[in-house]
Amino acid sequence: MKLVKSIKCKLQVNPEERNILLETINAFACACNDILKIAREKKVFNQYRLHHLTYHLIKDRYKLQANLVVRAIARVAQKRKRRPKSFKARSFDLDMRTFRFVEREEMISLSTIKGRLKIKLLLGNYQRGILKGQKPKMATLIYQKSKKVFYIKKKEKF
């Protein structure tokens, strides 16, 4: 059995990057809500079927990069005890096509609705130690509204 650790890293964003990230988070949440509405109307929560029902509509409507649309569909299709009534604009999911960690520069590159952004991470020795030599394939970008701070959070299996 593998141990799963979560690591959270603060992003160092300028005002322009902040606005782009907030726009992307909002578009992702709206996309999830539209997908959820369609899923409820059609009574379809299978990711594959939901993808065929919603992908082009959502991509055209929100101008999200292709894999962000795929991640939104996956978030709605997740198996849970109770489906959410709606999705709030707090985060968006990233995969190996929408996210890359650049260790030597201590930065990430990620897809947004305005293209790719390269953002510096504020790392402590703990984060550096865990991330050393890693090539994360999935993560979640989180906005903590109370502190007006962005984090990248990932789960790592050891």
C-alpha positions in Angstrom: 0.0 0.0 0.0 1.4 3.4 -1.0 1.3 6.4 1.3 -0.4 9.5 -0.1 0.9 12.9 1.0 -0.6 16.2 0.1 1.6 19.2 -0.6 0.4 22.8 -0.9 2.6 25.5 -2.5 1.8 29.2 -2.6 1.9 31.0 -5.9 3.6 34.4 -6.4 1.2 36.2 -8.8 1.2 39.7 -10.1 -2.1 41.6 -10.6 -2.5 40.6 -14.3 -1.9 36.9 -13.5 -4.3 37.1 -10.6 -7.1 38.4 -12.9 -6.4 35.7 -15.4 -6.4 32.9 -12.8 -9.6 34.3 -11.3 -11.2 34.4 -14.8 -10.2 30.8 -15.4 -11.5 29.6 -12.0 -14.8 31.4 -12.7 -15.1 29.9 -16.2 -14.2 26.4 -14.8 -16.9 26.7 -12.1 -19.5 27.9 -14.7 -18.6 25.1 -17.0 -19.0 22.6 -14.2 -22.4 24.0 -13.3 -23.6 23.9 -16.9 -22.3 20.3 -17.2 -24.1 19.4 -13.9 -27.3 20.9 -15.2 -27.2 18.8 -18.4 -26.2 15.7 -16.4 -29.3 16.1 -14.2 -31.6 16.8 -17.1 -30.4 13.8 -19.0 -29.8 11.7 -15.9 -26.3 10.9 -17.2 -23.3 10.9 -14.8 -21.0 8.6 -16.8 -17.9 10.6 -17.8 -17.7 9.2 -21.3 -21.4 9.8 -22.1 -21.3 13.2 -20.4 -18.2 14.1 -22.5 -20.1 13.5 -25.7 -23.1 15.4 -24.5 -21.3 18.5 -23.3 -17.7 18.9 -24.6 -18.3 21.1 -27.7 -20.9 23.2 -26.1 -18.8 24.0 -23.0 -15.6 24.5 -25.0 -17.3 27.1 -27.3 -19.2 28.8 -24.5 -16.3 29.3 -22.0 -13.2 29.3 -24.3 -11.5 26.9 -21.9 -8.5 24.9 -23.2 -9.5 21.4 -24.3 -8.2 19.6 -21.2 -9.7 22.0 -18.8 -13.1 21.1 -20.3 -12.2 17.4 -19.9 -11.2 18.1 -16.2 -14.5 19.9 -15.7 -16.5 17.0 -17.1 -14.5 14.6 -14.9 -15.2 16.7 -11.8 -18.9 16.6 -12.4 -18.8 12.9 -13.1 -16.9 12.0 -9.9 -18.5 9.3 -7.8 -19.6 10.8 -4.5 -22.2 10.1 -1.8 -24.1 13.3 -2.7 -23.8 15.4 -5.8 -23.3 19.1 -5.1 -26.1 21.5 -5.9 -23.6 23.8 -7.6 -19.8 24.3 -8.0 -18.3 27.4 -6.5 -15.4 29.4 -8.1 -12.6 28.2 -5.7 -10.4 25.9 -7.8 -9.8 24.1 -11.0 -8.2 20.7 -11.8 -5.0 20.3 -13.8 -3.5 17.3 -15.5 -0.2 16.6 -17.4 -1.4 18.6 -20.4 -2.4 21.7 -18.5 0.2 21.8 -15.8 4.0 21.4 -15.5 6.4 21.9 -12.6 9.8 23.3 -13.5 12.0 22.3 -10.5 15.2 24.2 -11.2 13.2 27.5 -11.6 10.8 26.7 -8.8 7.8 27.6 -11.0 4.8 26.1 -12.7 3.5 26.5 -16.2 -0.3 26.1 -16.5 -3.1 26.6 -19.0 -5.6 29.4 -18.5 -8.3 30.9 -20.7 -5.7 33.5 -21.8 -3.1 30.9 -22.7 -0.2 29.5 -20.7 1.2 31.3 -17.6 4.5 30.7 -15.9 4.2 31.4 -12.2 6.8 31.4 -9.5 6.2 29.3 -6.5 7.0 30.4 -2.9 8.6 27.2 -1.5 10.0 26.3 1.9 12.5 23.6 2.5 9.7 21.0 3.3 8.1 21.6 -0.2 11.5 21.6 -1.9 12.4 18.2 -0.3 9.1 16.6 -1.3 9.2 18.0 -4.8 12.9 17.2 -5.5 13.1 15.0 -8.6 9.3 14.8 -9.0 7.3 15.3 -12.2 3.8 15.8 -10.9 1.1 14.8 -13.3 -2.0 16.2 -11.6 -2.7 19.1 -9.3 -5.5 21.5 -8.2 -5.2 25.2 -8.4 -7.0 26.7 -5.3 -7.9 30.3 -4.6 -8.3 31.1 -0.9 -10.6 34.1 -1.0 -10.2 35.1 2.7 -6.4 35.5 2.2 -6.5 36.4 -1.5 -3.9 33.8 -2.2 -3.5 31.1 -4.8 -2.1 27.7 -4.0 -1.2 24.7 -6.1 -2.1 21.4 -4.3 -1.1 18.0 -5.3 -1.3 14.5 -3.9 1.8 12.4 -4.1 2.0 8.7 -3.7 5.1 7.3 -2.0 
